[in-house]
Amino acid sequence: MNDKELIERYIYQVVRRLPKGQREEVSLELQELIGDMAEEEGSVEATLIKLGDPAEFAKKYMDDSRHLIGPAYYDTYLMVLKIAMLCAVIAVFVVSLAEGIISRELWTGDADVGRVVLALISGFSVAFSNTINTAIGVFGIVTLVFAIMERQKVDLDSKKGKNWSVSDLKDNVSEKNAVWTPKNLSPVPHNRAIIKRSESIVNIIFIVIFCVLLIFAPRFFGMIVVDGDLVQTVPIFNLEKWHVILPFFLISLLVAMADDILRLVVGRYNLRVMFSSIISGGIQIVCDVFILKVLPLWNPDFGIELENAINNNYVPPDFLVNFDTVSVSDVILAGLIIIVALEIIGTVYKTLRYGLGKDAKSIT
């Protein structure tokens, strides 16, 4: 390992623990500092030994005050909170307002102006109340996830995805006199070991919006029938049992969101990300099987309600009227299992192939 690579590894291990806004400035400062000290100490390795463990050195740039979300996590926490909050608030407001607008009072021909205004006011009132409650819930969930990661220090990994400890030095020095040395520096991650932030962000956005729809507008999942001035929605889900079905949907989605948040924080494939992917994928598959094969998910009267809602001049297709819930459940479940399995396999491969320090290449 040459001096340049040692310096790159050390700087990487320091700045990755700092807020994004500090990283470039601290990186430049460290390059200059190490260069100057190397001339005095006689070698880069001696300089890095003097500077000490990069995890400890990074604390000099951090706020030492007590905090729920520390500086190493704060930028990512704020970004995820903004994304989740914005998506949830907009989706809840629009959906709740639509619930008020798509009502009989607004679409029947005999609706007067007064009733329309009252319906709109009622819709805005419900939308505002639901939006406030959702914002509080999103804030609590995101903060809880990051607070757990803050306490567990899940973003600090060593060569093989685990925290550095005294036992890692047993081949070099005795445990009694163990000190940090540059040999403890893990490689800069391989390019293909880096997790794209955009992928995790898109997944979080989708999950938040889908949760909002499932909680506040499950009847929107179905057929919307417009018959003159009347707009009706024939739900595909069994809304009478929705209070039993919904929790399993939410468990599956929130577990998936926690996994994406972990990926966003860690930013690279390692053992924590791999095990998180396997565990979350397993929970999702179990929930999917329970939802699709055990719970009464589908509306048992979907075909009859659809025929009643549609104008007599139009005959709906047979596959809608005679809705085969067993076949639909089997196809959807098979698709979901394949998607989750491919995600787990991809994560395991990238972790074992690129995320454990093998064939690592410097990112420039």
N, C-alpha and C positions, 0 to 999 in steps of 0.2 A: 504494500500500500504506500503510494507516494505522498509527499507533503500536501499537494493540491487536494487529493481525495480526502485526506485527514481533515483539512480545513473545511471542505465542503460538508463532510459528515457532521462535524462539530457545529457549524453555523446552522445547518438544517435542524439538528436536534434542539437548538436553542430557540430559533425563531418560530418553529412549528407550535410552540407552547404559548406564543404571544398573540394578542389581537392582530387581525389582518393589517390594520392601519400602521402598526409599529414595525412590521416585519422587514420591509425594505430598508428603512433607516437603520434598524439594529444590525441587519446583515452587513451593510456598508461599514458601520462602526466596528463590528467584530473583525472584518477583513483587515481594516487598518490597524486595529489593536493587536491582532495576532501577528501581523507582519512586523510591527515595531518590536513586540516582545520577543519574537523569534530571533531577531538580530542580537538582542541582549542575552537571551538564554542559550543561544547557540544551536537550537533546533526547534522545529515545530512541535514535536512530541513533548519536549520539556515544557514548552509554553502551554500546551493544552493540559498537561498534568497540573501546572500551576493554577490555571483557570478553574480546573475541577470539573465535576460532573455537570454536563450541560443542563440537566433538569434543575439542579440547584442554582446554577449560574443564571438561568432564565428568571428565577424568582426576583433577581435584582431589578428587573424591569416591570415587575408586577406590583399591583396595589396589594399591600399586606393586610388591608382591612378585612374583617369578616364579611363574607358574602354568600348568598345562595347560589348564584351563577358566577363563577370566577372569570377572570379576563381571558383565560385560554379558551373558554366556551362562549363568551358573551356575544361576539360578532355573529357566530353561527346561530346562537339562540335567538338573537334579535331578528336575523334574516328569516328563520323558520317561523317565528311568531308573527312577523309582518305578513308573510305569505299565507299562513294558515288563517290569520285573523281577517285579512282582506277577502280571501276566497269565501270563508264561512259567512262573514257579514253580508257581502253582496248576494251570495246564493240564498241565504235565509230571508233577506229582505225581499228579493224578487219572488221567491217561491211563496212566501207568506202573503205578499200583495196579490199575486196571481190567484191564490186561493180565494181571496175576497172578490176579485174581478170576475173570475170564471164562476159566477153564481147565477142562480135563476133570476134574481132581482135585476141584474144588469143586462140580461139577454132576452127576456120575454118582452113581447111587444107592448104589454100593458104597464110596463114599469115607468113611473113618473119620475120627474127630476129629483124630487125630494128623496125617494127611495134609493135612487142611484147615488146621490150624495152621501146618504147614510151608510150605504154599502161600502163606498170608497173610504169614508172615515173609519169604519170598522176594520177594513182591510189594512189601512195605514197603522191603526192602533195595534192590531195583532202583529203586524210586521215589525213594528218598533219594539214591542215586548219580546218577541222571539229573538230579535237581533241582539238585544242586550243580554239575554240569558245565554245565547250561543257564544257571544264574545267572552263572557266570564268563563264558560266551560272550556273554550279553546285555550284561553290564557292559562287556566289551571292545568290542563293536560300537558301542554307543551312545557310549561315551567316544571312540572313534576318529572317529566322524562329527563330534562336537562339537569335537574337537581340530583337525580339518581346517578346520572353519568358523572356529574361533578364529584360526588362522594366516592364513586368507584374508580375515578381517574381512567376511564375506558379509552382515552385517546393516547395514553402513554404506553408505547410498545417498544420492545427491544428487538434484537435481531430476529427472533422467532416468535414475535407477537406477544411477548410477556415482559413485565416490568423487570428492569435490571435489579439484581440483588447481589449481596456479598458472595453468595455461593457461585456466581458466575466467574469469580476470580480465583477459584480454588486451584487452577493449574498454574497460577502466576505467583500468588502470595498466600500466606496463611490467613485464615479467617480473622485471627486476632489482630493482624496488622494490615487488613485489607484497605486499600485506597483505590480511588477511581483512576483509571488510565485510559489513554486514547483507544486502546484495544477494545474498550466497551462500546465504542461508537458503532451504531448499526448503519448499514449502507443507505444512501439516498434511494428511495423506492424506484423500481423499474417503471418505465413509462406506462407499460401495460398493467401495472399494479395500481395505478391511480384510478380512483372511482370518479367518474364525471359528476360534478355537482348538479348539472342540468337534469340528469336522469332521476336523481333523488328528489329534486324540486318538483318536477313534473308529476312524479308518483304521489308526493304529498298533496299537491293541488288536487289531483284526481280523487284521492281518498277523502279529503275534506269535503269536496262538493258532493261526492256520492253519499257520505254520511249525512249531510244536510238533507238531501232528497229523501233518504230512507227514514229520517226522523220526522221531518216536517211535511213531506208530500209523497208518501208511499203510493197513493192512488194515482199519481202521475205516471207510474209504471203500468202502462196498459194502453188501451185504445181510446183516443179522443174522437168523439162522434159529434159532428155539427149537423143539426137538423133545423134548418131555418134560423130562427132566433135563439134556439136552444142548443147549448153546448153541454155534452155529457161526457164523463170519463168512466170507462169500464175497466176497473183495476184487474191486473193479472195476478196480483198477490192476494192471499187470504187475509183481509184486513181485520176480520173478527178475531183472529189468533195472532195479530201483529205484535201484541205486547209480549208474546212468548217467543216469536221469531226474531224480532229486532235485536235483542241482546247478543245473539250469536253472530249476526251480521257485524255488529259493532266490535265485538271481541276480535273477529278475524281482521277487520279493517284497521283497528287501532294497533294490533300487534304488527301488522305490515307497516304502519306509519312509524312505529318505534324503531323498526329495523332500518327504514330509510333515513330516519334521523341519525341513527348510529353511523350509517354509511357516510352521511354528510359531515358528521363530526370527525370521524377517523380519516376519511378522505383517501383510503387505500385498502387494498385487500390484505387482511391478516387473519389470524386465527379467531379473534373476537368476531369479526365480520362473518367469517365462515360459519362459526357455531351459531351466531345469531340468525343467519339465513336458514340454517337447517332447522333450528327450533321454531322460528316464526313460520317457516313453510309447513312444518309438521302440524302446528296449531291451526293454520289456515285450512289445510286439507281436512283435518278432523271436523272443524266447524262447517266446511262446505258439505261434507258427507252427511253430517247431522241435519243441516238445513234442507238439503235436497232429497235425502232419502228417509229421514225420520220425521221431521216436522211437517205439518200440513201447509206447505209454502204457497201452493197455487190456489187461486179462487175456484172453488168447486162449481160455481154457477156462472163461470165466465162466458160459456157459449150461449146460455139462455139470456143473460143480461145483454150480451152483444146483439143478439137478434131483436130483443125488445127495444134497444136504443137506436138501431138502424132503421131508416125509412123503409117502408114496404117495397119501394121501387128498386131496392138494391139487396141482393142476396149475398151475404158474406161467404168467403171460401169455406169449404168443408173443414180444412185443417184448423180454422179458428173456432168454428162452431163445435166441432168434436175435438177439443183440445186434449191431446195425448200427453198428460203430465208426466207419466213414467218415462217415455222416450225423451222428452225435452230435458228432464232432470238428468238422465243418463248422459246425454250429449254434452250438456253444460258441465256436469261434474268431470267427465273425461277431459274436456278442454281445460278446465281449471287445474286439474292434477298435472296435465302435461306442461302447462305454463309454469307452475310452481316448481316442478321437477327440473325443467330446463334452467330455471333461475338458480336453483341449488347447485346443479351440476356445473354451471358456468362459474359460480362463485368458488366452488371447491377447486376447480381446475386452475383458475387464475390465482387463487391463494397458494396452492401447492407449487404452481409453476413459476409465478412471479413475485408472490407476496412474502416469501420466507427468506429473502436475501439472495436467492440463487439467480445467477445471471443478471444481477442488478446493474443498472446503468445510470449514470449521473444525469439528472434533468437540468438541462441548460436552456 
